[in-house]
Amino acid sequence: MPQKIFKPAHSSVEDLVPYQTGKPIEEVAREKGLSKIVKLASNENPLGMSDRALEAMRRAAADVNRYPDGGTYVLKKLVADRHGVPDGNIVLGNGSNEILELLTQLLLGNGDETLYAWPAFIVYRLATLAHGSRGVEVPLDKELRHDLGAMRDAITSRTRIVFIANPNNPTGTYVNGTQLEDFIAALPPHVLLVLDEAYFEYAAGLDGFPDGVELFKEGRPIVVTRTFSKAFGLAGLRVGYAVMPEPLVQLINRIRQPFNVNSVAQAAAAAALEDEEFIQRAVQLNRAEMDRLSRALEDIGLMTTPSAANFLLIHLAGRDGGEVYNGLLDRGVIVRPMAGYGLPQTIRVTIGLPEENDIFFKALMEIL
Ligand SMILES: Cc1ncc(COP(=O)(O)O)c(C=O)c1O
């Protein structure tokens, strides 16, 4: 077969490494011959989902012979009302990941640049290189926080998008309101800031933590993405949204799939949005368990990076993260090794239920 037909339009695609997802529970159970597996690898909600969302899914499942509402009327209106913005400012996506992808597809051409911290959510790199553009990666500072001064200095005439995950994945660190407002004020007009708030619900209310949607409402020309995958517990359904200026919404609507958010996901997300009690429970459990786990780790001499999200980056005091990851896997605990993010002596662990965190901690103690 002629190799030419496999040649990607953008040679940058050849440099990409496919996204590594957390190992599936069933696969690890089969490979290791274990019946009980604890998965703390993908920053999912260990409580499951809102009962109301489950009930809405069951009802919506009866109608899946029909296409979904391509305009996502009900969900869009609920999201808009929740944030006090017109529904013309809302885009819904197949996960917030799809919206990040649509923005790069819309705005990037050959030779353009995006700018983001490293390590950060790897999709910024993937989406940039997929469109033949260059990702400029600015190292986090010594405390694994965004170095906004260095990021500002790295902006060029080719920069089109700056991605900031707040809090950041895989570190859990965040940029505070003053730092963020100064950064936005200094952005040249050809650069769009995409503020990725996938973990917003966990971080809301922490000291100085900014609400990107409020900044948008005050008139800053930014895009804020949020998701139903984390605190809302709907990762498997793939639904997220963004708040953005209306002209950008209209452009995105031209290039997105007509039915990009499926009907079951739309129904569940709408119900989940109204179950405030579930979110509060998820956030409280996360904070309590994160405190407990980080203290227990500290007691055995392991430091963690202070996290505003639902995971902890654990520093293994010189031990190899890949070895610790494999040792945990042998004991039925799935976490995320971080060598691919340039942090070979760390692992990232999602905060689970108390019993899951205990199993993780016990397995870690055995290895160490
Ligand atoms: C920082 C960040 N942004 C976005 C996402 C993607 O979330 P979604 O499930 O909405 O596509 C994740 C998922 O892990 C994430 O960590």
The ligand as an ORCA input file, in Angstrom:
! r2SCAN-3c Opt
* xyz 0 1
  C      -7.393     19.908     33.805
  C      -8.382     19.058     33.068
  N      -9.106     19.610     32.096
  C     -10.014     18.908     31.410
  C     -10.223     17.571     31.664
  C     -11.171     16.819     30.790
  O     -12.380     16.591     31.348
  P     -13.625     16.084     30.533
  O     -13.976     14.777     31.102
  O     -14.663     17.147     30.749
  O     -13.278     15.984     29.082
  C      -9.487     16.933     32.676
  C      -9.676     15.504     32.937
  O      -8.958     14.844     33.622
  C      -8.535     17.705     33.381
  O      -7.782     17.150     34.338
*
